[in-house]
Amino acid sequence: MTKLQDQLSLIKREQSGYPVQTVPIAEKLGLKVYKVSGWNDETSGMIRKDENDGGASGYAIYVNARHGPTRRRFTIAHEIGHFVLHESLIGDGIVEDALWRSRKLSSKIETQANAFAADLLMPWHLIELAKSRGLTEIEELAVAFEVSVEAMSYRLLGAQYYQGQNQKGSNNVQASAR
């Protein structure tokens, strides 16, 4: 197996129930996670190579302590996405040897990390499990998965839109997930 396959297998094993726990996944991937005080609200997080503070992989994730728990969870998942998908870009002089969630990076890279975060936090098999347990409203699912209503809406309604099943005005997701 390749390193990528190993990382994805590890993540899949950790997706046995909801909410998916981001910090244990980060730690198992060899990443250390830190909350940072003093950042402005515009900065959500970053990942960087850090010989002193990095985990076994040599990388550390920093998240804005001022942001709420759901935002921090998404940020950690997003930064894990950068580690898994874009490790070769971290520490190559991009924004002072770090990957920051900012407008300075290509939107393609950020879109990929966001999609990875959604897949990590809201995998389809767990959404289907939650639906089978009677959770059909976006708000209920967001609470159960410990994500924002906005993140869950993008996940479900975006999939519904792309599948050609867009039902305007409905927050019910009976038919929206795969």
Buried (B, 14 or more C-beta within 10 A) or exposed (E): EEEEEEBBEEBEEBBEEBBBBBBEBBBBBBBBBEEEEEBEEEBBBBBBBBEEEBBEBBBBBBBBEBBEEBBBBBBBBBBBBBBBBBBEBBBEEBEEEBBBBEEEBEEEBBEBBBBBBBBBBBBEEBBEBBBEEEBBBBEBBBBBBBBBBEBBBBBBBBBBEEEEEEBEEBBEBEEBBE
